[in-house]
Amino acid sequence: MLTSLIVSTVDFCSRRAWLVIAVSLLAAAAGGYYSARHFAINSDINALLSDDIGWRQRERAFEAHFGQYDRITVVVQAPTPELASAATSELAEALKKRTDRFNGADQPASGEFFARNGLLFLPIDELKKNLNALVEAEALVTDLATDESLRGLTSALGDVLLGIQSEKIRLEDAAPVFDKFSATIEDITGGRPASFSWQALLRGEDPSAHERRGFIDVRPILDYAALEPGRVASDTIRTIAAEIAPKYQATVRLTGPVPMADEEFATIKENIAVNSLITLGIVLMILWFALRSVRLIFAVFVNVFVGLAVTAAVGLLLVGSLNPISVCFAVLFVGIGVDFGIQYSVRYRSERHDLDDLRGAIKQAGRRVGAPLTLAAGATAAGFLSFLPTHYTGVSELGLIAGVGMIIAFLTSVTLLPALIRVLKPAGEPEELGFKALAPVDEFLDRHRMAVLVGTVALVVAGLPLLYWMKFDFDPINLRSPKVESVATYLELSRDPQANTNAVGVLAPSLSDATKIADKLSKLPEVERVMTLASFVPDQQPEKLKLIHDARTALAAAFDPKNVMSPPTDEENVEALREVVNQLGEVAKDREGAGVAAIKRLQAAITALADTNEGIRKKADEVLVEPLRTALAGLKAALNVSQITRDNLPPTLVADWVTQSGQARVEAVPKADPTNNEEMRKFALAVLAAEPTAIEGPISILEAGNTVVHAFIEAGIWALLSIGVLLWIVLRRFGDVLLTLIPLLVAGVVTLEICVLIGLPLNFANIIALPLLLGIGVAFKIYYIMAWREGQTNLLQTALTRAVIFSALTTATAFGSLWFSSHPGTSSMGKLLALSLVCTLAAAVLFQPVLMGKPRKTVSADEA
């Protein structure tokens, strides 16, 4: 009945060819118009998994209160902490003024509050040490604070030289300081970029990369009507930064969910036009070898184009917007849609050779391919749709679009394609189709059937231990291109333990509950530190405030406005520079060792500065004195602190840790190396064991991986069941069902074994290849099992193998175009799709005929 229905449909469409073509083109035009009006991509990788899962609900609840999904993180990097702080503050203030582009711009864990109260957050022993050092250097601080100029620097340097001469300061201890000044002055007089850090000088060590960074948390106004909603906001930040950053020798980079999502889409579309043209050219060449007719190739292309246009419209209607995985539906549709077109067209050519009658060949081709094509389309659709019941939204949406697309591709192949062939009237077929050159292979496989079967099974079984090393890459960040700014910046920050990019969070009912949870998590050996809002209220404040008060009293003269000297003229600066040169010479006299070399180097550098022009000395003032002014202002503010309580914490800081309804955030930072996935997994499991409501960071990655693996297993079961039932309905023999599925399973196992050998892990994107392998693979197997049931022998020599091989080549080309994408997720999908296709083709063409053996019955040539 199925064959009769298809034959009737094909015959009707060939008789009403122009009507069918007109209706099809109208449908394609309507589909294209709808797609153009409603095209949208949701590039948020976090939306690839369903919100119905328990851990996703916890994540969404956490993000609803303390979310970062709508944020841009501005990372400011400068040569010194002082320059980074100044650049970050100025940029933040400039962004706050652009209320047309941003809802806010804050400096997390920095800014005025932390600069003013930094001393209170030091351990009391470290605070004593730092304050004692300041008090002991009272004369030095006074010289610098009362005369913030090159002249003041020379006075302070003179104090150090007097200390060396009186042997209160060891020359060897002062030598590194002299070298730092020398290097900076040499850069200034040499016209090279120069910077100087007073913080590094006081600490006696170079600042870390983290200390030379500043962060701004920007809340952009997003344009959701655009494909890149944050693009305008990001461009605005870059424009403002371009005016501010050069003054501080700073670089500004953007990361966070918004720029990542925008650049994700930009990466996906990168080189898409060039890649598409190359793919199109290769597909045309393969189609020429398969069909040998420009008119047939044109018919197949029109058929695929119409199906793709309709599928795109139906897909957008069903899912609303595409995601980074479902956007690949077009490649999958073209790859498999061409398969259906080739199967019908090659069968038409074969029938045309036998009949030499256009309409009769079209109808007979429908009779021959009707059942196999229907079964293949149904099985392929089942393979795609198998992900629908799972929580893997990204792939389930792709499965829905592609599954519906397979039905559409089948319908156009038995309606529009016959109509196009009737109208285009390809030339007759003078030669018999097939691959006669493969006759020796057919004979070899027939003679050595058992050896090939046993050898294949043995090889597959021998490779099974490899599956133990099969890896799944759980980290969604690896699906993004590391070359784009936002991802490269994120990866750099993730390697910095101080950046907290790998922290996990807990949403506690109240601040008191948060404190209890923090106490519990802080006892875990895998946890480096735990923070709540209470962490911003320092301990031992009475003792610390007394120490700070005593230091302020001792340094009162240094910060007394009455003692501030008038700014010097350039002549006075030159005079002071020359005077300190003489002092350096006196100290170096009659001394030996490395310290003397440092003095002579500094002497030469200061002499060069004194001898140069006023412009260079102004540059020296900017480099050496400007950060000093900033440091002294910060020191003065830090010495005038008062007690911090929960009530006087900055509102923006409180909002980051406690909601208006009283819910509080707990943050735990891992002790492990953030680049060690196994250690991060242990951290996530340890935190979950102690606090099951924890989420974010490594926990979200772990849970996402578990969800995807479960979805894969669930989808595989659904695919096998649905395809098995479909095969049973059509084939009605359990043995024939097994003959179709066993080569499919062999192809799947071999695909995974090869993945291990070539180091290709499964991930969130390429896992779609496995259920797809079931769909496409079973299509090839069905073509052979149906031909075998009809009694055909020597299958490698038949037109069927010609159709299967060229179909596989075109599909591989389409999938291969994904391989060369600069987007890692798309590329990995293309790699695994191409690999699985090669394996399933080999299983269909070489293994399945051997497995099936001789047909149960043979038919005459007339019946064939």
Beta strands, then each sheet from edge to edge (+ up, - down):
strand 1: 72-77
strand 2: 102-106
strand 3: 213-220
strand 4: 251-255
strand 5: 504-508
strand 6: 527-531
strand 7: 664-670
sheet 1: 2+ 3- 1+ 4-
sheet 2: 5+ 7- 6+
end
